[in-house]
Amino acid sequence: MANDIGQFFAAESVHSEAVAGIASHIKRSWDPRMRRQILTHLQQGGEGLDAVVREALAALEPPPPAS
C-alpha cells in the first residue's frame, strides 16, 4: 500500500514535494498501529519499499507507543 501511495505522488515534479506528500498522507490517513508496523519494517531493512517511500517514512516521527 505504501508503494501505491508513492506511485501516486511520483507525478510531483519536485522530489521533495513527493516525499512530503507521501509522509503527510501516511501520517494523516494511517492509524498509529499501521504506522508502527511500517516503521518497524523500515528499521528491519524495508524490503520491497520503493526508495521514495523509504525516504518519506524516515521523515515520520514514530507514533505513540501502543497502550
Distance bins in CASP14 RR format, pairs under 12 A and 6 or more apart:
PFRMAT RR
TARGET T0000
AUTHOR 0000-0000-0000
RMODE 2
METHOD distances of the structure
MODEL  1
1 7 0 0 0 0 0 1 0 0 0 0 0
1 8 0 0 0 0 0 1 0 0 0 0 0
1 22 0 0 0 0 0 1 0 0 0 0 0
1 25 0 0 0 0 0 1 0 0 0 0 0
1 26 0 0 0 0 1 0 0 0 0 0 0
1 29 0 0 0 0 0 1 0 0 0 0 0
1 30 0 0 0 0 1 0 0 0 0 0 0
1 34 0 0 0 0 1 0 0 0 0 0 0
1 35 0 0 0 0 0 1 0 0 0 0 0
1 37 0 0 0 0 0 1 0 0 0 0 0
1 38 0 0 0 0 1 0 0 0 0 0 0
1 41 0 0 0 0 0 1 0 0 0 0 0
1 48 0 0 0 0 0 1 0 0 0 0 0
1 49 0 0 0 0 0 1 0 0 0 0 0
1 50 0 0 0 0 0 1 0 0 0 0 0
1 53 0 0 0 0 1 0 0 0 0 0 0
2 8 0 0 0 0 0 1 0 0 0 0 0
2 9 0 0 0 0 0 1 0 0 0 0 0
2 22 1 0 0 1 0 0 0 0 0 0 0
2 23 0 0 0 0 0 1 0 0 0 0 0
2 25 0 0 0 0 1 0 0 0 0 0 0
2 26 1 0 0 1 0 0 0 0 0 0 0
2 29 0 0 0 0 0 1 0 0 0 0 0
2 30 0 0 0 0 1 0 0 0 0 0 0
2 34 0 0 0 0 1 0 0 0 0 0 0
2 35 0 0 0 0 0 1 0 0 0 0 0
2 37 0 0 0 0 0 1 0 0 0 0 0
2 38 1 0 1 0 0 0 0 0 0 0 0
2 39 0 0 0 0 0 1 0 0 0 0 0
2 41 0 0 0 0 1 0 0 0 0 0 0
2 42 0 0 0 0 1 0 0 0 0 0 0
2 46 0 0 0 0 1 0 0 0 0 0 0
2 48 0 0 0 0 1 0 0 0 0 0 0
2 49 1 0 0 1 0 0 0 0 0 0 0
2 50 1 0 0 1 0 0 0 0 0 0 0
2 51 0 0 0 0 0 1 0 0 0 0 0
2 52 0 0 0 0 1 0 0 0 0 0 0
2 53 1 0 1 0 0 0 0 0 0 0 0
2 54 0 0 0 0 1 0 0 0 0 0 0
2 55 0 0 0 0 0 1 0 0 0 0 0
2 56 0 0 0 0 1 0 0 0 0 0 0
2 57 1 0 0 1 0 0 0 0 0 0 0
2 60 0 0 0 0 0 1 0 0 0 0 0
3 9 0 0 0 0 0 1 0 0 0 0 0
3 10 0 0 0 0 0 1 0 0 0 0 0
3 22 0 0 0 0 1 0 0 0 0 0 0
3 26 0 0 0 0 0 1 0 0 0 0 0
3 38 0 0 0 0 0 1 0 0 0 0 0
3 41 0 0 0 0 0 1 0 0 0 0 0
3 46 0 0 0 0 0 1 0 0 0 0 0
3 47 0 0 0 0 0 1 0 0 0 0 0
3 48 1 0 0 1 0 0 0 0 0 0 0
3 49 1 0 0 1 0 0 0 0 0 0 0
3 50 1 0 1 0 0 0 0 0 0 0 0
3 51 0 0 0 0 0 1 0 0 0 0 0
3 52 0 0 0 0 1 0 0 0 0 0 0
3 53 1 0 1 0 0 0 0 0 0 0 0
3 54 0 0 0 0 0 1 0 0 0 0 0
3 56 0 0 0 0 0 1 0 0 0 0 0
3 57 0 0 0 0 0 1 0 0 0 0 0
4 10 0 0 0 0 0 1 0 0 0 0 0
4 22 0 0 0 0 0 1 0 0 0 0 0
4 25 0 0 0 0 0 1 0 0 0 0 0
4 26 0 0 0 0 0 1 0 0 0 0 0
4 49 0 0 0 0 0 1 0 0 0 0 0
4 50 0 0 0 0 1 0 0 0 0 0 0
4 53 0 0 0 0 1 0 0 0 0 0 0
5 11 0 0 0 0 0 1 0 0 0 0 0
5 18 0 0 0 0 0 1 0 0 0 0 0
5 19 0 0 0 0 0 1 0 0 0 0 0
5 21 0 0 0 0 1 0 0 0 0 0 0
5 22 1 0 1 0 0 0 0 0 0 0 0
5 23 0 0 0 0 1 0 0 0 0 0 0
5 24 0 0 0 0 0 1 0 0 0 0 0
5 25 1 0 1 0 0 0 0 0 0 0 0
5 26 1 0 0 1 0 0 0 0 0 0 0
5 27 0 0 0 0 0 1 0 0 0 0 0
5 28 0 0 0 0 0 1 0 0 0 0 0
5 29 0 0 0 0 1 0 0 0 0 0 0
5 30 0 0 0 0 1 0 0 0 0 0 0
5 34 0 0 0 0 0 1 0 0 0 0 0
5 38 0 0 0 0 0 1 0 0 0 0 0
5 49 0 0 0 0 0 1 0 0 0 0 0
5 50 0 0 0 0 1 0 0 0 0 0 0
5 52 0 0 0 0 1 0 0 0 0 0 0
5 53 1 0 0 1 0 0 0 0 0 0 0
5 56 0 0 0 0 1 0 0 0 0 0 0
5 57 0 0 0 0 0 1 0 0 0 0 0
6 12 0 0 0 0 1 0 0 0 0 0 0
6 15 0 0 0 0 0 1 0 0 0 0 0
6 18 1 0 0 1 0 0 0 0 0 0 0
6 19 0 0 0 0 1 0 0 0 0 0 0
6 20 0 0 0 0 0 1 0 0 0 0 0
6 21 0 0 0 0 1 0 0 0 0 0 0
6 22 1 0 1 0 0 0 0 0 0 0 0
6 23 0 0 0 0 0 1 0 0 0 0 0
6 24 0 0 0 0 0 1 0 0 0 0 0
6 25 0 0 0 0 1 0 0 0 0 0 0
6 26 0 0 0 0 1 0 0 0 0 0 0
6 49 0 0 0 0 1 0 0 0 0 0 0
6 50 1 0 0 1 0 0 0 0 0 0 0
6 51 0 0 0 0 0 1 0 0 0 0 0
6 52 1 0 1 0 0 0 0 0 0 0 0
6 53 1 0 1 0 0 0 0 0 0 0 0
6 54 0 0 0 0 0 1 0 0 0 0 0
6 55 0 0 0 0 0 1 0 0 0 0 0
6 56 1 0 0 1 0 0 0 0 0 0 0
6 57 0 0 0 0 0 1 0 0 0 0 0
7 18 0 0 0 0 0 1 0 0 0 0 0
7 22 0 0 0 0 1 0 0 0 0 0 0
7 50 1 0 0 1 0 0 0 0 0 0 0
7 52 0 0 0 0 1 0 0 0 0 0 0
7 53 0 0 0 0 1 0 0 0 0 0 0
8 18 0 0 0 0 1 0 0 0 0 0 0
8 21 0 0 0 0 1 0 0 0 0 0 0
8 22 0 0 0 0 1 0 0 0 0 0 0
8 25 0 0 0 0 1 0 0 0 0 0 0
8 26 0 0 0 0 0 1 0 0 0 0 0
8 50 0 0 0 0 0 1 0 0 0 0 0
8 52 0 0 0 0 0 1 0 0 0 0 0
8 53 0 0 0 0 0 1 0 0 0 0 0
8 56 0 0 0 0 0 1 0 0 0 0 0
9 15 0 0 0 0 1 0 0 0 0 0 0
9 16 0 0 0 0 0 1 0 0 0 0 0
9 17 1 0 0 1 0 0 0 0 0 0 0
9 18 1 0 1 0 0 0 0 0 0 0 0
9 19 1 0 0 1 0 0 0 0 0 0 0
9 20 0 0 0 0 1 0 0 0 0 0 0
9 21 1 0 1 0 0 0 0 0 0 0 0
9 22 1 0 1 0 0 0 0 0 0 0 0
9 23 0 0 0 0 1 0 0 0 0 0 0
9 24 0 0 0 0 1 0 0 0 0 0 0
9 25 1 0 0 1 0 0 0 0 0 0 0
9 26 0 0 0 0 0 1 0 0 0 0 0
9 50 0 0 0 0 0 1 0 0 0 0 0
9 52 1 0 0 1 0 0 0 0 0 0 0
9 53 0 0 0 0 1 0 0 0 0 0 0
9 55 0 0 0 0 0 1 0 0 0 0 0
9 56 0 0 0 0 1 0 0 0 0 0 0
10 17 0 0 0 0 0 1 0 0 0 0 0
10 18 1 0 0 1 0 0 0 0 0 0 0
10 19 0 0 0 0 0 1 0 0 0 0 0
10 21 0 0 0 0 0 1 0 0 0 0 0
10 22 0 0 0 0 1 0 0 0 0 0 0
10 50 0 0 0 0 1 0 0 0 0 0 0
10 51 0 0 0 0 0 1 0 0 0 0 0
10 52 1 0 0 1 0 0 0 0 0 0 0
10 53 0 0 0 0 1 0 0 0 0 0 0
10 56 0 0 0 0 0 1 0 0 0 0 0
11 17 0 0 0 0 0 1 0 0 0 0 0
11 18 1 0 0 1 0 0 0 0 0 0 0
11 21 0 0 0 0 0 1 0 0 0 0 0
11 22 0 0 0 0 0 1 0 0 0 0 0
11 52 0 0 0 0 0 1 0 0 0 0 0
12 18 1 1 0 0 0 0 0 0 0 0 0
12 19 0 0 0 0 1 0 0 0 0 0 0
12 20 0 0 0 0 1 0 0 0 0 0 0
12 21 1 0 0 1 0 0 0 0 0 0 0
12 22 0 0 0 0 1 0 0 0 0 0 0
12 24 0 0 0 0 0 1 0 0 0 0 0
12 52 0 0 0 0 1 0 0 0 0 0 0
12 56 0 0 0 0 0 1 0 0 0 0 0
14 20 0 0 0 0 1 0 0 0 0 0 0
14 21 0 0 0 0 0 1 0 0 0 0 0
14 52 0 0 0 0 0 1 0 0 0 0 0
15 21 0 0 0 0 0 1 0 0 0 0 0
15 22 0 0 0 0 0 1 0 0 0 0 0
15 51 0 0 0 0 0 1 0 0 0 0 0
15 52 1 0 0 1 0 0 0 0 0 0 0
15 55 0 0 0 0 1 0 0 0 0 0 0
15 56 0 0 0 0 0 1 0 0 0 0 0
16 22 0 0 0 0 0 1 0 0 0 0 0
16 23 0 0 0 0 0 1 0 0 0 0 0
16 52 0 0 0 0 0 1 0 0 0 0 0
16 55 0 0 0 0 1 0 0 0 0 0 0
16 56 0 0 0 0 0 1 0 0 0 0 0
16 59 0 0 0 0 0 1 0 0 0 0 0
17 23 0 0 0 0 0 1 0 0 0 0 0
17 24 0 0 0 0 0 1 0 0 0 0 0
17 52 0 0 0 0 0 1 0 0 0 0 0
17 56 0 0 0 0 0 1 0 0 0 0 0
18 24 0 0 0 0 0 1 0 0 0 0 0
18 25 0 0 0 0 0 1 0 0 0 0 0
18 50 0 0 0 0 0 1 0 0 0 0 0
18 51 0 0 0 0 0 1 0 0 0 0 0
18 52 1 0 1 0 0 0 0 0 0 0 0
18 53 0 0 0 0 1 0 0 0 0 0 0
18 55 0 0 0 0 1 0 0 0 0 0 0
18 56 1 0 0 1 0 0 0 0 0 0 0
18 59 0 0 0 0 0 1 0 0 0 0 0
19 25 0 0 0 0 0 1 0 0 0 0 0
19 26 0 0 0 0 0 1 0 0 0 0 0
19 50 0 0 0 0 0 1 0 0 0 0 0
19 51 0 0 0 0 1 0 0 0 0 0 0
19 52 1 0 0 1 0 0 0 0 0 0 0
19 53 0 0 0 0 1 0 0 0 0 0 0
19 54 0 0 0 0 1 0 0 0 0 0 0
19 55 1 0 1 0 0 0 0 0 0 0 0
19 56 1 0 1 0 0 0 0 0 0 0 0
19 57 0 0 0 0 1 0 0 0 0 0 0
19 58 0 0 0 0 1 0 0 0 0 0 0
19 59 1 0 0 1 0 0 0 0 0 0 0
19 60 0 0 0 0 0 1 0 0 0 0 0
20 26 0 0 0 0 0 1 0 0 0 0 0
20 27 0 0 0 0 0 1 0 0 0 0 0
20 52 0 0 0 0 0 1 0 0 0 0 0
20 55 0 0 0 0 0 1 0 0 0 0 0
20 56 1 0 0 1 0 0 0 0 0 0 0
20 59 1 0 0 1 0 0 0 0 0 0 0
20 60 0 0 0 0 0 1 0 0 0 0 0
21 27 0 0 0 0 1 0 0 0 0 0 0
21 28 0 0 0 0 1 0 0 0 0 0 0
21 29 0 0 0 0 0 1 0 0 0 0 0
21 52 0 0 0 0 1 0 0 0 0 0 0
21 53 0 0 0 0 0 1 0 0 0 0 0
21 55 0 0 0 0 0 1 0 0 0 0 0
21 56 1 0 0 1 0 0 0 0 0 0 0
21 57 0 0 0 0 0 1 0 0 0 0 0
21 59 0 0 0 0 1 0 0 0 0 0 0
21 60 0 0 0 0 0 1 0 0 0 0 0
22 28 0 0 0 0 0 1 0 0 0 0 0
22 29 0 0 0 0 0 1 0 0 0 0 0
22 30 0 0 0 0 0 1 0 0 0 0 0
22 38 0 0 0 0 0 1 0 0 0 0 0
22 49 0 0 0 0 0 1 0 0 0 0 0
22 50 0 0 0 0 1 0 0 0 0 0 0
22 51 0 0 0 0 0 1 0 0 0 0 0
22 52 1 0 0 1 0 0 0 0 0 0 0
22 53 1 0 0 1 0 0 0 0 0 0 0
22 54 0 0 0 0 1 0 0 0 0 0 0
22 55 0 0 0 0 1 0 0 0 0 0 0
22 56 1 1 0 0 0 0 0 0 0 0 0
22 57 0 0 0 0 1 0 0 0 0 0 0
22 58 0 0 0 0 0 1 0 0 0 0 0
22 59 0 0 0 0 1 0 0 0 0 0 0
22 60 0 0 0 0 1 0 0 0 0 0 0
23 29 0 0 0 0 0 1 0 0 0 0 0
23 30 0 0 0 0 0 1 0 0 0 0 0
23 35 0 0 0 0 0 1 0 0 0 0 0
23 38 0 0 0 0 0 1 0 0 0 0 0
23 39 0 0 0 0 0 1 0 0 0 0 0
23 52 0 0 0 0 0 1 0 0 0 0 0
23 53 0 0 0 0 1 0 0 0 0 0 0
23 54 0 0 0 0 0 1 0 0 0 0 0
23 55 0 0 0 0 1 0 0 0 0 0 0
23 56 1 0 1 0 0 0 0 0 0 0 0
23 57 1 0 0 1 0 0 0 0 0 0 0
23 58 0 0 0 0 1 0 0 0 0 0 0
23 59 1 0 1 0 0 0 0 0 0 0 0
23 60 1 0 1 0 0 0 0 0 0 0 0
23 61 0 0 0 0 1 0 0 0 0 0 0
24 30 0 0 0 0 0 1 0 0 0 0 0
24 56 0 0 0 0 1 0 0 0 0 0 0
24 59 0 0 0 0 1 0 0 0 0 0 0
24 60 0 0 0 0 1 0 0 0 0 0 0
25 35 0 0 0 0 0 1 0 0 0 0 0
25 53 0 0 0 0 0 1 0 0 0 0 0
25 56 0 0 0 0 1 0 0 0 0 0 0
25 57 0 0 0 0 0 1 0 0 0 0 0
25 60 0 0 0 0 0 1 0 0 0 0 0
26 32 0 0 0 0 0 1 0 0 0 0 0
26 34 0 0 0 0 1 0 0 0 0 0 0
26 35 1 0 0 1 0 0 0 0 0 0 0
26 36 0 0 0 0 0 1 0 0 0 0 0
26 37 0 0 0 0 0 1 0 0 0 0 0
26 38 1 0 0 1 0 0 0 0 0 0 0
26 39 0 0 0 0 1 0 0 0 0 0 0
26 42 0 0 0 0 0 1 0 0 0 0 0
26 49 0 0 0 0 0 1 0 0 0 0 0
26 53 0 0 0 0 1 0 0 0 0 0 0
26 56 1 0 0 1 0 0 0 0 0 0 0
26 57 1 0 0 1 0 0 0 0 0 0 0
26 58 0 0 0 0 0 1 0 0 0 0 0
26 59 0 0 0 0 1 0 0 0 0 0 0
26 60 1 0 0 1 0 0 0 0 0 0 0
26 61 0 0 0 0 0 1 0 0 0 0 0
26 63 0 0 0 0 0 1 0 0 0 0 0
27 34 0 0 0 0 0 1 0 0 0 0 0
27 35 1 0 0 1 0 0 0 0 0 0 0
27 38 0 0 0 0 0 1 0 0 0 0 0
27 39 0 0 0 0 0 1 0 0 0 0 0
27 56 0 0 0 0 1 0 0 0 0 0 0
27 57 0 0 0 0 0 1 0 0 0 0 0
27 59 0 0 0 0 1 0 0 0 0 0 0
27 60 1 0 0 1 0 0 0 0 0 0 0
27 61 0 0 0 0 1 0 0 0 0 0 0
27 62 0 0 0 0 0 1 0 0 0 0 0
27 63 0 0 0 0 1 0 0 0 0 0 0
28 34 0 0 0 0 0 1 0 0 0 0 0
28 35 0 0 0 0 0 1 0 0 0 0 0
28 60 0 0 0 0 0 1 0 0 0 0 0
29 35 0 0 0 0 1 0 0 0 0 0 0
30 36 0 0 0 0 1 0 0 0 0 0 0
30 37 0 0 0 0 1 0 0 0 0 0 0
30 38 1 0 0 1 0 0 0 0 0 0 0
30 39 0 0 0 0 0 1 0 0 0 0 0
30 56 0 0 0 0 0 1 0 0 0 0 0
30 57 0 0 0 0 0 1 0 0 0 0 0
30 60 0 0 0 0 1 0 0 0 0 0 0
30 63 0 0 0 0 1 0 0 0 0 0 0
31 37 0 0 0 0 1 0 0 0 0 0 0
31 38 0 0 0 0 0 1 0 0 0 0 0
31 63 0 0 0 0 1 0 0 0 0 0 0
31 64 0 0 0 0 0 1 0 0 0 0 0
31 66 0 0 0 0 0 1 0 0 0 0 0
32 38 0 0 0 0 0 1 0 0 0 0 0
32 39 0 0 0 0 0 1 0 0 0 0 0
32 60 0 0 0 0 0 1 0 0 0 0 0
32 61 0 0 0 0 0 1 0 0 0 0 0
32 62 0 0 0 0 1 0 0 0 0 0 0
32 63 1 1 0 0 0 0 0 0 0 0 0
32 64 1 0 0 1 0 0 0 0 0 0 0
32 65 0 0 0 0 1 0 0 0 0 0 0
32 66 1 0 0 1 0 0 0 0 0 0 0
32 67 0 0 0 0 1 0 0 0 0 0 0
33 39 0 0 0 0 0 1 0 0 0 0 0
33 40 0 0 0 0 0 1 0 0 0 0 0
33 63 1 0 0 1 0 0 0 0 0 0 0
33 64 0 0 0 0 0 1 0 0 0 0 0
33 65 0 0 0 0 0 1 0 0 0 0 0
33 66 1 0 0 1 0 0 0 0 0 0 0
33 67 0 0 0 0 0 1 0 0 0 0 0
34 40 0 0 0 0 0 1 0 0 0 0 0
34 41 0 0 0 0 0 1 0 0 0 0 0
34 57 0 0 0 0 0 1 0 0 0 0 0
34 60 0 0 0 0 0 1 0 0 0 0 0
34 63 0 0 0 0 1 0 0 0 0 0 0
34 66 0 0 0 0 0 1 0 0 0 0 0
35 41 0 0 0 0 0 1 0 0 0 0 0
35 42 0 0 0 0 0 1 0 0 0 0 0
35 56 0 0 0 0 0 1 0 0 0 0 0
35 57 0 0 0 0 1 0 0 0 0 0 0
35 60 1 0 0 1 0 0 0 0 0 0 0
35 61 0 0 0 0 1 0 0 0 0 0 0
35 62 1 0 0 1 0 0 0 0 0 0 0
35 63 1 0 1 0 0 0 0 0 0 0 0
35 64 0 0 0 0 1 0 0 0 0 0 0
35 65 0 0 0 0 0 1 0 0 0 0 0
35 66 0 0 0 0 0 1 0 0 0 0 0
36 42 0 0 0 0 0 1 0 0 0 0 0
36 43 0 0 0 0 0 1 0 0 0 0 0
36 57 0 0 0 0 0 1 0 0 0 0 0
36 60 0 0 0 0 0 1 0 0 0 0 0
36 61 0 0 0 0 0 1 0 0 0 0 0
36 62 1 0 0 1 0 0 0 0 0 0 0
36 63 1 0 1 0 0 0 0 0 0 0 0
36 64 0 0 0 0 1 0 0 0 0 0 0
36 65 0 0 0 0 1 0 0 0 0 0 0
36 66 1 0 0 1 0 0 0 0 0 0 0
37 43 0 0 0 0 0 1 0 0 0 0 0
37 44 0 0 0 0 0 1 0 0 0 0 0
37 46 0 0 0 0 0 1 0 0 0 0 0
37 57 0 0 0 0 0 1 0 0 0 0 0
37 62 0 0 0 0 0 1 0 0 0 0 0
37 63 0 0 0 0 1 0 0 0 0 0 0
37 66 0 0 0 0 0 1 0 0 0 0 0
38 44 0 0 0 0 0 1 0 0 0 0 0
38 45 0 0 0 0 0 1 0 0 0 0 0
38 46 0 0 0 0 1 0 0 0 0 0 0
38 48 0 0 0 0 0 1 0 0 0 0 0
38 49 0 0 0 0 1 0 0 0 0 0 0
38 53 0 0 0 0 1 0 0 0 0 0 0
38 54 0 0 0 0 0 1 0 0 0 0 0
38 56 0 0 0 0 0 1 0 0 0 0 0
38 57 1 0 0 1 0 0 0 0 0 0 0
38 58 0 0 0 0 0 1 0 0 0 0 0
38 60 0 0 0 0 1 0 0 0 0 0 0
38 62 0 0 0 0 0 1 0 0 0 0 0
38 63 0 0 0 0 0 1 0 0 0 0 0
39 45 0 0 0 0 0 1 0 0 0 0 0
39 46 0 0 0 0 1 0 0 0 0 0 0
39 49 0 0 0 0 0 1 0 0 0 0 0
39 53 0 0 0 0 0 1 0 0 0 0 0
39 54 0 0 0 0 0 1 0 0 0 0 0
39 56 0 0 0 0 0 1 0 0 0 0 0
39 57 1 0 0 1 0 0 0 0 0 0 0
39 58 0 0 0 0 1 0 0 0 0 0 0
39 59 0 0 0 0 0 1 0 0 0 0 0
39 60 1 0 0 1 0 0 0 0 0 0 0
39 61 0 0 0 0 1 0 0 0 0 0 0
39 62 1 0 1 0 0 0 0 0 0 0 0
39 63 1 0 0 1 0 0 0 0 0 0 0
40 46 0 0 0 0 1 0 0 0 0 0 0
40 57 0 0 0 0 0 1 0 0 0 0 0
40 62 0 0 0 0 1 0 0 0 0 0 0
40 63 0 0 0 0 0 1 0 0 0 0 0
40 66 0 0 0 0 0 1 0 0 0 0 0
41 47 1 0 0 1 0 0 0 0 0 0 0
41 48 0 0 0 0 1 0 0 0 0 0 0
41 49 1 0 0 1 0 0 0 0 0 0 0
41 53 0 0 0 0 0 1 0 0 0 0 0
41 54 0 0 0 0 0 1 0 0 0 0 0
41 57 0 0 0 0 1 0 0 0 0 0 0
42 48 0 0 0 0 0 1 0 0 0 0 0
42 49 1 0 0 1 0 0 0 0 0 0 0
42 50 0 0 0 0 0 1 0 0 0 0 0
42 51 0 0 0 0 0 1 0 0 0 0 0
42 53 0 0 0 0 1 0 0 0 0 0 0
42 54 1 0 0 1 0 0 0 0 0 0 0
42 55 0 0 0 0 0 1 0 0 0 0 0
42 56 0 0 0 0 1 0 0 0 0 0 0
42 57 1 0 1 0 0 0 0 0 0 0 0
42 58 1 0 0 1 0 0 0 0 0 0 0
42 59 0 0 0 0 0 1 0 0 0 0 0
42 60 0 0 0 0 1 0 0 0 0 0 0
42 62 0 0 0 0 0 1 0 0 0 0 0
43 49 0 0 0 0 0 1 0 0 0 0 0
43 54 0 0 0 0 0 1 0 0 0 0 0
43 57 0 0 0 0 1 0 0 0 0 0 0
43 58 0 0 0 0 1 0 0 0 0 0 0
43 60 0 0 0 0 0 1 0 0 0 0 0
43 62 0 0 0 0 1 0 0 0 0 0 0
45 54 0 0 0 0 1 0 0 0 0 0 0
45 57 0 0 0 0 0 1 0 0 0 0 0
45 58 0 0 0 0 0 1 0 0 0 0 0
46 53 0 0 0 0 1 0 0 0 0 0 0
46 54 1 0 0 1 0 0 0 0 0 0 0
46 55 0 0 0 0 0 1 0 0 0 0 0
46 57 0 0 0 0 1 0 0 0 0 0 0
46 58 0 0 0 0 0 1 0 0 0 0 0
47 54 0 0 0 0 0 1 0 0 0 0 0
48 54 0 0 0 0 1 0 0 0 0 0 0
49 55 0 0 0 0 1 0 0 0 0 0 0
49 56 0 0 0 0 1 0 0 0 0 0 0
49 57 1 0 0 1 0 0 0 0 0 0 0
49 58 0 0 0 0 0 1 0 0 0 0 0
50 56 0 0 0 0 1 0 0 0 0 0 0
50 57 0 0 0 0 0 1 0 0 0 0 0
51 57 0 0 0 0 0 1 0 0 0 0 0
51 58 0 0 0 0 0 1 0 0 0 0 0
52 58 0 0 0 0 0 1 0 0 0 0 0
52 59 0 0 0 0 0 1 0 0 0 0 0
53 59 0 0 0 0 0 1 0 0 0 0 0
53 60 0 0 0 0 0 1 0 0 0 0 0
54 60 0 0 0 0 0 1 0 0 0 0 0
END
